[in-house]
């Protein structure tokens, strides 16, 4: 599993798309945790990477 990976699972009988946003180690147990985002298919937008610069100038966001 890597940052940015998309996968689909069934949750409560519904097909759900998830995106991996990041990872961290749980402070007390040391267990590796994953941060997921639920993505609605109808809200997904696909744009060329070159066009991303016009939407989000590099000086305004941090990865």
C-alpha positions as CSV (number, residue, x, y, z in Angstrom):
1,X,0.0,0.0,0.0
2,X,1.4,3.4,-1.0
3,X,0.3,7.0,-0.7
4,X,-2.2,7.8,-3.4
5,X,-3.3,4.2,-4.0
6,X,-7.0,3.8,-4.7
7,X,-8.9,0.7,-3.9
8,X,-12.6,-0.4,-3.7
9,X,-14.1,-2.4,-0.9
10,X,-17.6,-3.4,0.2
11,X,-18.7,-1.6,3.4
12,X,-22.1,-2.1,4.8
13,X,-23.2,-3.6,1.5
14,X,-22.1,-0.6,-0.6
15,X,-19.1,-0.4,-2.9
16,X,-16.7,2.2,-1.5
17,X,-13.6,3.7,-3.0
18,X,-10.8,4.6,-0.6
19,X,-7.6,6.5,-1.1
20,X,-4.4,6.1,1.0
21,X,-3.4,9.6,2.3
22,X,-0.6,8.7,4.6
23,X,0.8,6.6,7.4
24,X,1.9,7.1,11.0
25,X,3.0,5.1,14.0
26,X,0.5,5.0,16.9
27,X,2.2,6.7,19.8
28,X,1.4,4.2,22.6
29,X,1.3,0.9,20.8
30,X,3.8,1.6,18.0
31,X,1.3,0.0,15.6
32,X,1.5,1.4,12.0
33,X,-1.7,3.2,11.1
34,X,-3.0,4.3,7.7
35,X,-5.0,7.5,7.0
36,X,-7.7,6.8,4.4
37,X,-10.1,9.1,2.5
38,X,-13.5,7.9,1.3
39,X,-14.0,9.0,-2.3
40,X,-17.3,9.2,-4.0
41,X,-17.0,8.2,-7.7
42,X,-19.2,11.0,-8.9
43,X,-16.9,13.5,-7.2
44,X,-13.7,12.2,-8.7
45,X,-11.9,14.5,-11.1
46,X,-9.1,13.4,-13.5
47,X,-6.8,16.1,-14.8
48,X,-3.4,16.0,-16.5
49,X,-0.5,16.6,-14.0
50,X,0.7,19.6,-16.0
51,X,-2.7,21.3,-15.4
52,X,-2.4,20.9,-11.7
53,X,0.1,23.7,-11.5
54,X,-2.5,26.1,-12.8
55,X,-5.0,25.0,-10.1
56,X,-2.6,24.8,-7.2
57,X,0.6,26.9,-7.6
58,X,3.5,25.2,-5.9
59,X,4.0,28.0,-3.3
60,X,0.5,27.5,-2.0
61,X,0.5,23.8,-1.0
62,X,2.8,21.3,0.6
63,X,2.9,17.5,0.2
